[in-house]
Amino acid sequence: MPTSLRYLLEHLEDPFSFFPIQCVSRSLQQLIESTDEDFISRMGPQGVARKYWDVPSELLYEEIGLLIGASFVLGQAMITQTISILNKIQELAAQTSALPSGKGAILCFHASIHTGSGLSHPCIVDLAANYFKHHSEWPEQWALSGGGSLQARTIQGCIAIGMSPGEVTDNMFAALHTLGDANSGIEIIQARIELWRERLARHLYSVLGIPDPKI
């Protein structure tokens, strides 16, 4: 069995492949917490109705959304790397012909599912990242984006996880909450992707007949 296959499998769950992004994710989480503290301090003990927020409060809330969005894009980078690894494994081993083809199918393979939408957690990360990057290109009325275009499918997925036209930060929180415990903060994004990669690795070790170091 080519040693490159073992290397690719090990890379799927190698802590060193996660560590740099984990560090950036922690830094973003700290920025979110700091910004959120500033935002809450402006709300006072009784809070302030949304229509009465002042400009600094609006800007702080928007900043939180941008930081969460950046975290989803980091997660998407890990997803892209995962798909690249799987494609290389498929090229090297005929036993992996049973792996699904196409990004959408791969994102569901051995992944945890959000029961409310039926979407996999990697799919939700990918949706949220694409929303964050491209929502300004979308029609103001999402219902107007019909047909089977990539944009239309992305919008339909975003609606399924509770997003709607309008406030970016609200939509970022909606996506984050579909991944699990909201108290976990943005670190849950990477945690979900790491779990998915670990499950893929267990499956592929078995299919390829390579001794699994974790069994």
Buried (B, 14 or more C-beta within 10 A) or exposed (E): EEEEBBEBBBBBBEEEBBEEBBEBBBEBBEBBEEBBEEBEEEEEEEEEEEEEBEEEBEEBBBBBBBBBBBBBBBBBEBBEBBBEBBBBBBEBBEBBEEBEEEEEEBBBBBBBEBEEBEBBBBBBBBBBBBBBEEBEEBEEEBEEBEEEEEBBBBBBBBBBBBBEBEBBBEBBBBBBBBBBEEEBBBBBBBBBBBBBBBBBBBBBBEBBEBEEEEE
